[in-house]
Amino acid sequence: MSRFHGYLLCVTCASPNANGHFLDLNGERFCLPCYVLKVNPEHPSTDEMKAAKEQALVKWKCAKWSRDDYKLPNGPLSVS
């Protein structure tokens, strides 16, 4: 089974997205702070949204599997 590697990049700022902090619109993926700035530049809490996204991204990256967890098999055992 394939492993999930991420939530792609934001079209505007090209930063990686974290779970629950992105929006798909017309085939493009935006992070929430960039979309809010695009739609409503005077929104008061965009800095808080950016900080929450960065914290979620750090937490998600720490939860990812490392290469040590995926050891390659030794191959087929000989029959003899």
mmJSON file of the N, C-alpha and C atoms, coordinates in Angstrom:
{"data_MODEL":{"atom_site":{
"group_PDB":["ATOM","ATOM","ATOM","ATOM","ATOM","ATOM","ATOM","ATOM","ATOM","ATOM","ATOM","ATOM","ATOM","ATOM","ATOM","ATOM","ATOM","ATOM","ATOM","ATOM","ATOM","ATOM","ATOM","ATOM","ATOM","ATOM","ATOM","ATOM","ATOM","ATOM","ATOM","ATOM","ATOM","ATOM","ATOM","ATOM","ATOM","ATOM","ATOM","ATOM","ATOM","ATOM","ATOM","ATOM","ATOM","ATOM","ATOM","ATOM","ATOM","ATOM","ATOM","ATOM","ATOM","ATOM","ATOM","ATOM","ATOM","ATOM","ATOM","ATOM","ATOM","ATOM","ATOM","ATOM","ATOM","ATOM","ATOM","ATOM","ATOM","ATOM","ATOM","ATOM","ATOM","ATOM","ATOM","ATOM","ATOM","ATOM","ATOM","ATOM","ATOM","ATOM","ATOM","ATOM","ATOM","ATOM","ATOM","ATOM","ATOM","ATOM","ATOM","ATOM","ATOM","ATOM","ATOM","ATOM","ATOM","ATOM","ATOM","ATOM","ATOM","ATOM","ATOM","ATOM","ATOM","ATOM","ATOM","ATOM","ATOM","ATOM","ATOM","ATOM","ATOM","ATOM","ATOM","ATOM","ATOM","ATOM","ATOM","ATOM","ATOM","ATOM","ATOM","ATOM","ATOM","ATOM","ATOM","ATOM","ATOM","ATOM","ATOM","ATOM","ATOM","ATOM","ATOM","ATOM","ATOM","ATOM","ATOM","ATOM","ATOM","ATOM","ATOM","ATOM","ATOM","ATOM","ATOM","ATOM","ATOM","ATOM","ATOM","ATOM","ATOM","ATOM","ATOM","ATOM","ATOM","ATOM","ATOM","ATOM","ATOM","ATOM","ATOM","ATOM","ATOM","ATOM","ATOM","ATOM","ATOM","ATOM","ATOM","ATOM","ATOM","ATOM","ATOM","ATOM","ATOM","ATOM","ATOM","ATOM","ATOM","ATOM","ATOM","ATOM","ATOM","ATOM","ATOM","ATOM","ATOM","ATOM","ATOM","ATOM","ATOM","ATOM","ATOM","ATOM","ATOM","ATOM","ATOM","ATOM","ATOM","ATOM","ATOM","ATOM","ATOM","ATOM","ATOM","ATOM","ATOM","ATOM","ATOM","ATOM","ATOM","ATOM","ATOM","ATOM","ATOM","ATOM","ATOM","ATOM","ATOM","ATOM","ATOM","ATOM","ATOM","ATOM","ATOM","ATOM","ATOM","ATOM","ATOM","ATOM","ATOM","ATOM","ATOM","ATOM","ATOM","ATOM","ATOM","ATOM"],
"id":[1,2,3,4,5,6,7,8,9,10,11,12,13,14,15,16,17,18,19,20,21,22,23,24,25,26,27,28,29,30,31,32,33,34,35,36,37,38,39,40,41,42,43,44,45,46,47,48,49,50,51,52,53,54,55,56,57,58,59,60,61,62,63,64,65,66,67,68,69,70,71,72,73,74,75,76,77,78,79,80,81,82,83,84,85,86,87,88,89,90,91,92,93,94,95,96,97,98,99,100,101,102,103,104,105,106,107,108,109,110,111,112,113,114,115,116,117,118,119,120,121,122,123,124,125,126,127,128,129,130,131,132,133,134,135,136,137,138,139,140,141,142,143,144,145,146,147,148,149,150,151,152,153,154,155,156,157,158,159,160,161,162,163,164,165,166,167,168,169,170,171,172,173,174,175,176,177,178,179,180,181,182,183,184,185,186,187,188,189,190,191,192,193,194,195,196,197,198,199,200,201,202,203,204,205,206,207,208,209,210,211,212,213,214,215,216,217,218,219,220,221,222,223,224,225,226,227,228,229,230,231,232,233,234,235,236,237,238,239,240],
"type_symbol":["N","C","C","N","C","C","N","C","C","N","C","C","N","C","C","N","C","C","N","C","C","N","C","C","N","C","C","N","C","C","N","C","C","N","C","C","N","C","C","N","C","C","N","C","C","N","C","C","N","C","C","N","C","C","N","C","C","N","C","C","N","C","C","N","C","C","N","C","C","N","C","C","N","C","C","N","C","C","N","C","C","N","C","C","N","C","C","N","C","C","N","C","C","N","C","C","N","C","C","N","C","C","N","C","C","N","C","C","N","C","C","N","C","C","N","C","C","N","C","C","N","C","C","N","C","C","N","C","C","N","C","C","N","C","C","N","C","C","N","C","C","N","C","C","N","C","C","N","C","C","N","C","C","N","C","C","N","C","C","N","C","C","N","C","C","N","C","C","N","C","C","N","C","C","N","C","C","N","C","C","N","C","C","N","C","C","N","C","C","N","C","C","N","C","C","N","C","C","N","C","C","N","C","C","N","C","C","N","C","C","N","C","C","N","C","C","N","C","C","N","C","C","N","C","C","N","C","C","N","C","C","N","C","C","N","C","C","N","C","C"],
"label_atom_id":["N","CA","C","N","CA","C","N","CA","C","N","CA","C","N","CA","C","N","CA","C","N","CA","C","N","CA","C","N","CA","C","N","CA","C","N","CA","C","N","CA","C","N","CA","C","N","CA","C","N","CA","C","N","CA","C","N","CA","C","N","CA","C","N","CA","C","N","CA","C","N","CA","C","N","CA","C","N","CA","C","N","CA","C","N","CA","C","N","CA","C","N","CA","C","N","CA","C","N","CA","C","N","CA","C","N","CA","C","N","CA","C","N","CA","C","N","CA","C","N","CA","C","N","CA","C","N","CA","C","N","CA","C","N","CA","C","N","CA","C","N","CA","C","N","CA","C","N","CA","C","N","CA","C","N","CA","C","N","CA","C","N","CA","C","N","CA","C","N","CA","C","N","CA","C","N","CA","C","N","CA","C","N","CA","C","N","CA","C","N","CA","C","N","CA","C","N","CA","C","N","CA","C","N","CA","C","N","CA","C","N","CA","C","N","CA","C","N","CA","C","N","CA","C","N","CA","C","N","CA","C","N","CA","C","N","CA","C","N","CA","C","N","CA","C","N","CA","C","N","CA","C","N","CA","C","N","CA","C","N","CA","C","N","CA","C","N","CA","C","N","CA","C","N","CA","C","N","CA","C"],
"label_alt_id":[null,null,null,null,null,null,null,null,null,null,null,null,null,null,null,null,null,null,null,null,null,null,null,null,null,null,null,null,null,null,null,null,null,null,null,null,null,null,null,null,null,null,null,null,null,null,null,null,null,null,null,null,null,null,null,null,null,null,null,null,null,null,null,null,null,null,null,null,null,null,null,null,null,null,null,null,null,null,null,null,null,null,null,null,null,null,null,null,null,null,null,null,null,null,null,null,null,null,null,null,null,null,null,null,null,null,null,null,null,null,null,null,null,null,null,null,null,null,null,null,null,null,null,null,null,null,null,null,null,null,null,null,null,null,null,null,null,null,null,null,null,null,null,null,null,null,null,null,null,null,null,null,null,null,null,null,null,null,null,null,null,null,null,null,null,null,null,null,null,null,null,null,null,null,null,null,null,null,null,null,null,null,null,null,null,null,null,null,null,null,null,null,null,null,null,null,null,null,null,null,null,null,null,null,null,null,null,null,null,null,null,null,null,null,null,null,null,null,null,null,null,null,null,null,null,null,null,null,null,null,null,null,null,null,null,null,null,null,null,null],
"label_comp_id":["MET","MET","MET","SER","SER","SER","ARG","ARG","ARG","PHE","PHE","PHE","HIS","HIS","HIS","GLY","GLY","GLY","TYR","TYR","TYR","LEU","LEU","LEU","LEU","LEU","LEU","CYS","CYS","CYS","VAL","VAL","VAL","THR","THR","THR","CYS","CYS","CYS","ALA","ALA","ALA","SER","SER","SER","PRO","PRO","PRO","ASN","ASN","ASN","ALA","ALA","ALA","ASN","ASN","ASN","GLY","GLY","GLY","HIS","HIS","HIS","PHE","PHE","PHE","LEU","LEU","LEU","ASP","ASP","ASP","LEU","LEU","LEU","ASN","ASN","ASN","GLY","GLY","GLY","GLU","GLU","GLU","ARG","ARG","ARG","PHE","PHE","PHE","CYS","CYS","CYS","LEU","LEU","LEU","PRO","PRO","PRO","CYS","CYS","CYS","TYR","TYR","TYR","VAL","VAL","VAL","LEU","LEU","LEU","LYS","LYS","LYS","VAL","VAL","VAL","ASN","ASN","ASN","PRO","PRO","PRO","GLU","GLU","GLU","HIS","HIS","HIS","PRO","PRO","PRO","SER","SER","SER","THR","THR","THR","ASP","ASP","ASP","GLU","GLU","GLU","MET","MET","MET","LYS","LYS","LYS","ALA","ALA","ALA","ALA","ALA","ALA","LYS","LYS","LYS","GLU","GLU","GLU","GLN","GLN","GLN","ALA","ALA","ALA","LEU","LEU","LEU","VAL","VAL","VAL","LYS","LYS","LYS","TRP","TRP","TRP","LYS","LYS","LYS","CYS","CYS","CYS","ALA","ALA","ALA","LYS","LYS","LYS","TRP","TRP","TRP","SER","SER","SER","ARG","ARG","ARG","ASP","ASP","ASP","ASP","ASP","ASP","TYR","TYR","TYR","LYS","LYS","LYS","LEU","LEU","LEU","PRO","PRO","PRO","ASN","ASN","ASN","GLY","GLY","GLY","PRO","PRO","PRO","LEU","LEU","LEU","SER","SER","SER","VAL","VAL","VAL","SER","SER","SER"],
"label_asym_id":["A","A","A","A","A","A","A","A","A","A","A","A","A","A","A","A","A","A","A","A","A","A","A","A","A","A","A","A","A","A","A","A","A","A","A","A","A","A","A","A","A","A","A","A","A","A","A","A","A","A","A","A","A","A","A","A","A","A","A","A","A","A","A","A","A","A","A","A","A","A","A","A","A","A","A","A","A","A","A","A","A","A","A","A","A","A","A","A","A","A","A","A","A","A","A","A","A","A","A","A","A","A","A","A","A","A","A","A","A","A","A","A","A","A","A","A","A","A","A","A","A","A","A","A","A","A","A","A","A","A","A","A","A","A","A","A","A","A","A","A","A","A","A","A","A","A","A","A","A","A","A","A","A","A","A","A","A","A","A","A","A","A","A","A","A","A","A","A","A","A","A","A","A","A","A","A","A","A","A","A","A","A","A","A","A","A","A","A","A","A","A","A","A","A","A","A","A","A","A","A","A","A","A","A","A","A","A","A","A","A","A","A","A","A","A","A","A","A","A","A","A","A","A","A","A","A","A","A","A","A","A","A","A","A","A","A","A","A","A","A"],
"label_entity_id":["1","1","1","1","1","1","1","1","1","1","1","1","1","1","1","1","1","1","1","1","1","1","1","1","1","1","1","1","1","1","1","1","1","1","1","1","1","1","1","1","1","1","1","1","1","1","1","1","1","1","1","1","1","1","1","1","1","1","1","1","1","1","1","1","1","1","1","1","1","1","1","1","1","1","1","1","1","1","1","1","1","1","1","1","1","1","1","1","1","1","1","1","1","1","1","1","1","1","1","1","1","1","1","1","1","1","1","1","1","1","1","1","1","1","1","1","1","1","1","1","1","1","1","1","1","1","1","1","1","1","1","1","1","1","1","1","1","1","1","1","1","1","1","1","1","1","1","1","1","1","1","1","1","1","1","1","1","1","1","1","1","1","1","1","1","1","1","1","1","1","1","1","1","1","1","1","1","1","1","1","1","1","1","1","1","1","1","1","1","1","1","1","1","1","1","1","1","1","1","1","1","1","1","1","1","1","1","1","1","1","1","1","1","1","1","1","1","1","1","1","1","1","1","1","1","1","1","1","1","1","1","1","1","1","1","1","1","1","1","1"],
"label_seq_id":[1,1,1,2,2,2,3,3,3,4,4,4,5,5,5,6,6,6,7,7,7,8,8,8,9,9,9,10,10,10,11,11,11,12,12,12,13,13,13,14,14,14,15,15,15,16,16,16,17,17,17,18,18,18,19,19,19,20,20,20,21,21,21,22,22,22,23,23,23,24,24,24,25,25,25,26,26,26,27,27,27,28,28,28,29,29,29,30,30,30,31,31,31,32,32,32,33,33,33,34,34,34,35,35,35,36,36,36,37,37,37,38,38,38,39,39,39,40,40,40,41,41,41,42,42,42,43,43,43,44,44,44,45,45,45,46,46,46,47,47,47,48,48,48,49,49,49,50,50,50,51,51,51,52,52,52,53,53,53,54,54,54,55,55,55,56,56,56,57,57,57,58,58,58,59,59,59,60,60,60,61,61,61,62,62,62,63,63,63,64,64,64,65,65,65,66,66,66,67,67,67,68,68,68,69,69,69,70,70,70,71,71,71,72,72,72,73,73,73,74,74,74,75,75,75,76,76,76,77,77,77,78,78,78,79,79,79,80,80,80],
"pdbx_PDB_ins_code":[null,null,null,null,null,null,null,null,null,null,null,null,null,null,null,null,null,null,null,null,null,null,null,null,null,null,null,null,null,null,null,null,null,null,null,null,null,null,null,null,null,null,null,null,null,null,null,null,null,null,null,null,null,null,null,null,null,null,null,null,null,null,null,null,null,null,null,null,null,null,null,null,null,null,null,null,null,null,null,null,null,null,null,null,null,null,null,null,null,null,null,null,null,null,null,null,null,null,null,null,null,null,null,null,null,null,null,null,null,null,null,null,null,null,null,null,null,null,null,null,null,null,null,null,null,null,null,null,null,null,null,null,null,null,null,null,null,null,null,null,null,null,null,null,null,null,null,null,null,null,null,null,null,null,null,null,null,null,null,null,null,null,null,null,null,null,null,null,null,null,null,null,null,null,null,null,null,null,null,null,null,null,null,null,null,null,null,null,null,null,null,null,null,null,null,null,null,null,null,null,null,null,null,null,null,null,null,null,null,null,null,null,null,null,null,null,null,null,null,null,null,null,null,null,null,null,null,null,null,null,null,null,null,null,null,null,null,null,null,null],
"Cartn_x":[0.84,0.0,0.891,0.547,1.373,1.209,2.192,2.197,1.804,1.097,0.66,1.818,2.178,3.36,3.071,1.857,1.621,0.375,0.136,-1.051,-0.729,0.324,0.734,1.145,1.359,1.835,0.765,0.848,-0.046,0.339,-0.641,-0.397,0.209,-0.184,0.255,1.643,1.838,3.102,4.051,3.621,4.431,4.93,4.232,4.603,3.754,4.265,3.478,2.246,1.2,-0.042,-0.132,-0.87,-1.111,-2.594,-2.92,-4.291,-5.206,-6.282,-7.259,-6.9,-5.805,-5.37,-5.224,-6.049,-5.991,-7.386,-7.489,-8.763,-8.523,-9.327,-9.256,-10.334,-9.924,-10.864,-10.465,-11.354,-11.125,-9.841,-9.573,-8.404,-7.098,-7.144,-5.943,-6.054,-4.912,-4.9,-4.254,-5.006,-4.545,-4.431,-3.448,-3.473,-4.48,-5.061,-6.114,-5.656,-4.47,-4.078,-3.965,-3.426,-3.303,-4.671,-5.592,-6.922,-7.658,-7.538,-8.203,-7.612,-6.297,-5.684,-6.116,-6.354,-6.799,-8.226,-9.094,-10.502,-10.754,-10.119,-10.344,-9.003,-8.309,-6.973,-6.951,-8.088,-8.131,-8.527,-8.508,-8.89,-7.908,-8.401,-7.507,-6.641,-7.011,-6.286,-5.502,-4.971,-4.195,-2.87,-2.276,-1.027,-1.262,-2.391,-2.73,-2.958,-3.578,-3.797,-2.476,-1.546,-0.232,0.503,0.438,1.104,0.474,-0.853,-1.537,-1.177,-1.069,-0.692,0.724,1.637,3.03,3.147,2.407,2.435,1.863,0.785,0.19,1.136,1.856,2.8,3.966,4.488,5.583,5.116,3.917,3.369,3.161,2.655,2.419,3.725,4.747,6.027,6.673,6.477,7.035,6.297,5.041,4.249,4.476,5.135,5.366,6.303,6.218,7.095,8.488,9.48,10.854,11.332,12.457,12.995,13.399,13.733,14.093,12.91,11.7,10.515,10.242,10.785,10.573,11.876,12.242,13.458,13.143,14.092,13.899,14.007,13.231,13.323,14.651,15.038,16.292,16.178,15.013,14.82,14.267,14.023,13.458,14.489,14.002,14.876,15.117,16.299,16.601,15.835,15.488,14.704,15.593,16.858,17.72,18.138],
"Cartn_y":[-1.171,0.0,1.241,2.223,3.418,4.275,5.091,5.946,7.357,8.044,9.413,10.36,11.226,12.064,13.537,14.001,15.406,15.974,17.231,17.928,18.947,18.728,19.604,20.99,21.907,23.244,24.283,25.386,26.513,27.162,27.553,28.184,29.577,30.279,31.656,31.75,31.072,31.238,30.056,28.998,27.807,27.105,27.274,26.554,25.288,24.256,23.026,23.253,22.502,22.614,21.526,21.802,20.835,20.475,19.374,18.89,19.934,20.266,21.206,22.668,22.963,24.34,24.7,24.094,24.424,24.41,24.978,25.091,24.819,23.938,23.673,24.492,25.28,26.133,26.173,25.738,25.736,25.009,23.899,23.096,23.617,24.64,25.186,25.006,24.813,24.62,25.83,26.443,27.605,27.232,27.809,27.701,28.749,28.525,29.425,30.875,31.149,32.564,33.257,32.571,33.187,33.435,32.488,32.674,33.821,33.894,34.981,36.327,36.397,37.653,38.01,36.995,37.244,37.789,37.206,37.586,38.818,38.861,39.947,40.4,41.314,41.722,42.384,42.856,43.549,42.631,41.334,40.395,40.512,40.585,40.86,39.688,38.463,37.343,36.485,37.073,36.275,35.813,36.626,36.206,34.99,34.964,33.815,32.573,32.753,31.615,31.064,31.959,31.513,30.739,31.233,30.55,29.183,29.097,27.813,26.827,27.32,26.439,25.913,26.782,26.364,25.359,25.566,24.623,23.278,23.289,22.032,21.314,22.06,21.461,20.812,21.472,20.9,19.636,19.682,18.515,17.368,17.668,16.622,16.014,16.85,16.322,15.436,15.739,14.896,13.567,13.553,12.331,11.415,11.928,11.105,9.95,8.938,7.791,8.16,7.644,7.873,6.679,6.819,5.742,4.549,4.8,3.706,2.772,3.297,2.465,1.565,1.906,1.129,0.468,-0.583,-1.298,-2.159,-2.226,-3.052,-4.522,-5.374,-6.799,-7.374,-8.488,-9.135,-9.874,-9.964,-10.682,-12.071,-12.808,-14.147,-15.078,-15.94,-16.926,-18.08,-18.646,-19.767,-21.006,-21.834,-23.034,-24.138,-24.15,-25.265,-25.258],
"Cartn_z":[0.0,0.0,0.0,-0.779,-0.866,0.385,0.642,1.814,1.418,2.302,2.052,2.349,1.398,1.553,1.809,1.71,2.009,1.373,1.663,1.187,0.1,-0.669,-1.772,-1.274,-2.196,-1.862,-2.156,-1.451,-1.696,-3.022,-3.807,-5.101,-4.917,-3.874,-3.666,-3.037,-1.897,-1.167,-1.336,-1.992,-2.275,-1.019,0.102,1.317,1.417,2.091,2.227,3.097,2.824,3.578,4.63,5.688,6.752,6.749,7.366,7.423,8.062,7.367,7.889,7.695,7.036,6.863,5.388,4.532,3.112,2.522,1.313,0.619,-0.855,-1.448,-2.884,-3.58,-4.558,-5.273,-6.738,-7.613,-9.064,-9.45,-8.808,-9.136,-8.571,-7.748,-7.12,-5.612,-4.964,-3.515,-2.846,-1.939,-1.188,0.282,0.981,2.435,2.924,4.086,4.556,4.708,5.269,5.368,4.004,3.016,1.682,1.06,1.225,0.651,1.338,2.662,3.386,2.973,2.814,2.36,0.943,0.116,-1.256,-1.274,-0.451,-0.443,0.424,1.594,2.543,3.119,2.452,2.907,4.282,4.755,6.044,7.194,6.992,8.05,9.212,10.462,11.592,12.06,11.765,12.383,11.393,10.342,9.385,9.987,10.861,11.511,12.402,13.098,13.942,13.087,11.919,11.017,10.508,10.159,9.688,10.777,12.013,13.124,13.372,13.311,13.514,12.413,11.179,10.069,10.249,10.636,10.836,11.983,13.067,14.19,13.775,13.014,12.546,11.595,10.779,9.84,10.581,11.6,12.389,13.099,13.651,14.347,13.366,12.152,11.167,10.697,10.47,10.009,11.059,12.332,13.394,13.467,13.079,13.156,11.962,10.908,9.726,10.051,9.285,9.452,8.992,9.672,9.234,8.419,7.776,6.953,7.813,9.088,9.988,10.233,10.129,10.334,9.14,7.982,6.768,6.344,6.989,6.597,5.381,4.48,3.299,3.683,3.058,3.373,2.89,3.459,3.081,1.763,1.221,-0.035,0.229,-0.821,-0.629,0.014,0.873,1.511,0.55,0.624,-0.273,0.175,-0.773,-0.493,0.059,-0.294,0.097,1.522],
"occupancy":[1.0,1.0,1.0,1.0,1.0,1.0,1.0,1.0,1.0,1.0,1.0,1.0,1.0,1.0,1.0,1.0,1.0,1.0,1.0,1.0,1.0,1.0,1.0,1.0,1.0,1.0,1.0,1.0,1.0,1.0,1.0,1.0,1.0,1.0,1.0,1.0,1.0,1.0,1.0,1.0,1.0,1.0,1.0,1.0,1.0,1.0,1.0,1.0,1.0,1.0,1.0,1.0,1.0,1.0,1.0,1.0,1.0,1.0,1.0,1.0,1.0,1.0,1.0,1.0,1.0,1.0,1.0,1.0,1.0,1.0,1.0,1.0,1.0,1.0,1.0,1.0,1.0,1.0,1.0,1.0,1.0,1.0,1.0,1.0,1.0,1.0,1.0,1.0,1.0,1.0,1.0,1.0,1.0,1.0,1.0,1.0,1.0,1.0,1.0,1.0,1.0,1.0,1.0,1.0,1.0,1.0,1.0,1.0,1.0,1.0,1.0,1.0,1.0,1.0,1.0,1.0,1.0,1.0,1.0,1.0,1.0,1.0,1.0,1.0,1.0,1.0,1.0,1.0,1.0,1.0,1.0,1.0,1.0,1.0,1.0,1.0,1.0,1.0,1.0,1.0,1.0,1.0,1.0,1.0,1.0,1.0,1.0,1.0,1.0,1.0,1.0,1.0,1.0,1.0,1.0,1.0,1.0,1.0,1.0,1.0,1.0,1.0,1.0,1.0,1.0,1.0,1.0,1.0,1.0,1.0,1.0,1.0,1.0,1.0,1.0,1.0,1.0,1.0,1.0,1.0,1.0,1.0,1.0,1.0,1.0,1.0,1.0,1.0,1.0,1.0,1.0,1.0,1.0,1.0,1.0,1.0,1.0,1.0,1.0,1.0,1.0,1.0,1.0,1.0,1.0,1.0,1.0,1.0,1.0,1.0,1.0,1.0,1.0,1.0,1.0,1.0,1.0,1.0,1.0,1.0,1.0,1.0,1.0,1.0,1.0,1.0,1.0,1.0,1.0,1.0,1.0,1.0,1.0,1.0,1.0,1.0,1.0,1.0,1.0,1.0],
"B_iso_or_equiv":[0.0,0.0,0.0,0.0,0.0,0.0,0.0,0.0,0.0,0.0,0.0,0.0,0.0,0.0,0.0,0.0,0.0,0.0,0.0,0.0,0.0,0.0,0.0,0.0,0.0,0.0,0.0,0.0,0.0,0.0,0.0,0.0,0.0,0.0,0.0,0.0,0.0,0.0,0.0,0.0,0.0,0.0,0.0,0.0,0.0,0.0,0.0,0.0,0.0,0.0,0.0,0.0,0.0,0.0,0.0,0.0,0.0,0.0,0.0,0.0,0.0,0.0,0.0,0.0,0.0,0.0,0.0,0.0,0.0,0.0,0.0,0.0,0.0,0.0,0.0,0.0,0.0,0.0,0.0,0.0,0.0,0.0,0.0,0.0,0.0,0.0,0.0,0.0,0.0,0.0,0.0,0.0,0.0,0.0,0.0,0.0,0.0,0.0,0.0,0.0,0.0,0.0,0.0,0.0,0.0,0.0,0.0,0.0,0.0,0.0,0.0,0.0,0.0,0.0,0.0,0.0,0.0,0.0,0.0,0.0,0.0,0.0,0.0,0.0,0.0,0.0,0.0,0.0,0.0,0.0,0.0,0.0,0.0,0.0,0.0,0.0,0.0,0.0,0.0,0.0,0.0,0.0,0.0,0.0,0.0,0.0,0.0,0.0,0.0,0.0,0.0,0.0,0.0,0.0,0.0,0.0,0.0,0.0,0.0,0.0,0.0,0.0,0.0,0.0,0.0,0.0,0.0,0.0,0.0,0.0,0.0,0.0,0.0,0.0,0.0,0.0,0.0,0.0,0.0,0.0,0.0,0.0,0.0,0.0,0.0,0.0,0.0,0.0,0.0,0.0,0.0,0.0,0.0,0.0,0.0,0.0,0.0,0.0,0.0,0.0,0.0,0.0,0.0,0.0,0.0,0.0,0.0,0.0,0.0,0.0,0.0,0.0,0.0,0.0,0.0,0.0,0.0,0.0,0.0,0.0,0.0,0.0,0.0,0.0,0.0,0.0,0.0,0.0,0.0,0.0,0.0,0.0,0.0,0.0,0.0,0.0,0.0,0.0,0.0,0.0],
"pdbx_formal_charge":[null,null,null,null,null,null,null,null,null,null,null,null,null,null,null,null,null,null,null,null,null,null,null,null,null,null,null,null,null,null,null,null,null,null,null,null,null,null,null,null,null,null,null,null,null,null,null,null,null,null,null,null,null,null,null,null,null,null,null,null,null,null,null,null,null,null,null,null,null,null,null,null,null,null,null,null,null,null,null,null,null,null,null,null,null,null,null,null,null,null,null,null,null,null,null,null,null,null,null,null,null,null,null,null,null,null,null,null,null,null,null,null,null,null,null,null,null,null,null,null,null,null,null,null,null,null,null,null,null,null,null,null,null,null,null,null,null,null,null,null,null,null,null,null,null,null,null,null,null,null,null,null,null,null,null,null,null,null,null,null,null,null,null,null,null,null,null,null,null,null,null,null,null,null,null,null,null,null,null,null,null,null,null,null,null,null,null,null,null,null,null,null,null,null,null,null,null,null,null,null,null,null,null,null,null,null,null,null,null,null,null,null,null,null,null,null,null,null,null,null,null,null,null,null,null,null,null,null,null,null,null,null,null,null,null,null,null,null,null,null],
"auth_seq_id":[1,1,1,2,2,2,3,3,3,4,4,4,5,5,5,6,6,6,7,7,7,8,8,8,9,9,9,10,10,10,11,11,11,12,12,12,13,13,13,14,14,14,15,15,15,16,16,16,17,17,17,18,18,18,19,19,19,20,20,20,21,21,21,22,22,22,23,23,23,24,24,24,25,25,25,26,26,26,27,27,27,28,28,28,29,29,29,30,30,30,31,31,31,32,32,32,33,33,33,34,34,34,35,35,35,36,36,36,37,37,37,38,38,38,39,39,39,40,40,40,41,41,41,42,42,42,43,43,43,44,44,44,45,45,45,46,46,46,47,47,47,48,48,48,49,49,49,50,50,50,51,51,51,52,52,52,53,53,53,54,54,54,55,55,55,56,56,56,57,57,57,58,58,58,59,59,59,60,60,60,61,61,61,62,62,62,63,63,63,64,64,64,65,65,65,66,66,66,67,67,67,68,68,68,69,69,69,70,70,70,71,71,71,72,72,72,73,73,73,74,74,74,75,75,75,76,76,76,77,77,77,78,78,78,79,79,79,80,80,80],
"auth_comp_id":["MET","MET","MET","SER","SER","SER","ARG","ARG","ARG","PHE","PHE","PHE","HIS","HIS","HIS","GLY","GLY","GLY","TYR","TYR","TYR","LEU","LEU","LEU","LEU","LEU","LEU","CYS","CYS","CYS","VAL","VAL","VAL","THR","THR","THR","CYS","CYS","CYS","ALA","ALA","ALA","SER","SER","SER","PRO","PRO","PRO","ASN","ASN","ASN","ALA","ALA","ALA","ASN","ASN","ASN","GLY","GLY","GLY","HIS","HIS","HIS","PHE","PHE","PHE","LEU","LEU","LEU","ASP","ASP","ASP","LEU","LEU","LEU","ASN","ASN","ASN","GLY","GLY","GLY","GLU","GLU","GLU","ARG","ARG","ARG","PHE","PHE","PHE","CYS","CYS","CYS","LEU","LEU","LEU","PRO","PRO","PRO","CYS","CYS","CYS","TYR","TYR","TYR","VAL","VAL","VAL","LEU","LEU","LEU","LYS","LYS","LYS","VAL","VAL","VAL","ASN","ASN","ASN","PRO","PRO","PRO","GLU","GLU","GLU","HIS","HIS","HIS","PRO","PRO","PRO","SER","SER","SER","THR","THR","THR","ASP","ASP","ASP","GLU","GLU","GLU","MET","MET","MET","LYS","LYS","LYS","ALA","ALA","ALA","ALA","ALA","ALA","LYS","LYS","LYS","GLU","GLU","GLU","GLN","GLN","GLN","ALA","ALA","ALA","LEU","LEU","LEU","VAL","VAL","VAL","LYS","LYS","LYS","TRP","TRP","TRP","LYS","LYS","LYS","CYS","CYS","CYS","ALA","ALA","ALA","LYS","LYS","LYS","TRP","TRP","TRP","SER","SER","SER","ARG","ARG","ARG","ASP","ASP","ASP","ASP","ASP","ASP","TYR","TYR","TYR","LYS","LYS","LYS","LEU","LEU","LEU","PRO","PRO","PRO","ASN","ASN","ASN","GLY","GLY","GLY","PRO","PRO","PRO","LEU","LEU","LEU","SER","SER","SER","VAL","VAL","VAL","SER","SER","SER"],
"auth_asym_id":["A","A","A","A","A","A","A","A","A","A","A","A","A","A","A","A","A","A","A","A","A","A","A","A","A","A","A","A","A","A","A","A","A","A","A","A","A","A","A","A","A","A","A","A","A","A","A","A","A","A","A","A","A","A","A","A","A","A","A","A","A","A","A","A","A","A","A","A","A","A","A","A","A","A","A","A","A","A","A","A","A","A","A","A","A","A","A","A","A","A","A","A","A","A","A","A","A","A","A","A","A","A","A","A","A","A","A","A","A","A","A","A","A","A","A","A","A","A","A","A","A","A","A","A","A","A","A","A","A","A","A","A","A","A","A","A","A","A","A","A","A","A","A","A","A","A","A","A","A","A","A","A","A","A","A","A","A","A","A","A","A","A","A","A","A","A","A","A","A","A","A","A","A","A","A","A","A","A","A","A","A","A","A","A","A","A","A","A","A","A","A","A","A","A","A","A","A","A","A","A","A","A","A","A","A","A","A","A","A","A","A","A","A","A","A","A","A","A","A","A","A","A","A","A","A","A","A","A","A","A","A","A","A","A","A","A","A","A","A","A"],
"auth_atom_id":["N","CA","C","N","CA","C","N","CA","C","N","CA","C","N","CA","C","N","CA","C","N","CA","C","N","CA","C","N","CA","C","N","CA","C","N","CA","C","N","CA","C","N","CA","C","N","CA","C","N","CA","C","N","CA","C","N","CA","C","N","CA","C","N","CA","C","N","CA","C","N","CA","C","N","CA","C","N","CA","C","N","CA","C","N","CA","C","N","CA","C","N","CA","C","N","CA","C","N","CA","C","N","CA","C","N","CA","C","N","CA","C","N","CA","C","N","CA","C","N","CA","C","N","CA","C","N","CA","C","N","CA","C","N","CA","C","N","CA","C","N","CA","C","N","CA","C","N","CA","C","N","CA","C","N","CA","C","N","CA","C","N","CA","C","N","CA","C","N","CA","C","N","CA","C","N","CA","C","N","CA","C","N","CA","C","N","CA","C","N","CA","C","N","CA","C","N","CA","C","N","CA","C","N","CA","C","N","CA","C","N","CA","C","N","CA","C","N","CA","C","N","CA","C","N","CA","C","N","CA","C","N","CA","C","N","CA","C","N","CA","C","N","CA","C","N","CA","C","N","CA","C","N","CA","C","N","CA","C","N","CA","C","N","CA","C","N","CA","C","N","CA","C","N","CA","C","N","CA","C"],
"pdbx_PDB_model_num":[1,1,1,1,1,1,1,1,1,1,1,1,1,1,1,1,1,1,1,1,1,1,1,1,1,1,1,1,1,1,1,1,1,1,1,1,1,1,1,1,1,1,1,1,1,1,1,1,1,1,1,1,1,1,1,1,1,1,1,1,1,1,1,1,1,1,1,1,1,1,1,1,1,1,1,1,1,1,1,1,1,1,1,1,1,1,1,1,1,1,1,1,1,1,1,1,1,1,1,1,1,1,1,1,1,1,1,1,1,1,1,1,1,1,1,1,1,1,1,1,1,1,1,1,1,1,1,1,1,1,1,1,1,1,1,1,1,1,1,1,1,1,1,1,1,1,1,1,1,1,1,1,1,1,1,1,1,1,1,1,1,1,1,1,1,1,1,1,1,1,1,1,1,1,1,1,1,1,1,1,1,1,1,1,1,1,1,1,1,1,1,1,1,1,1,1,1,1,1,1,1,1,1,1,1,1,1,1,1,1,1,1,1,1,1,1,1,1,1,1,1,1,1,1,1,1,1,1,1,1,1,1,1,1,1,1,1,1,1,1]
}}}
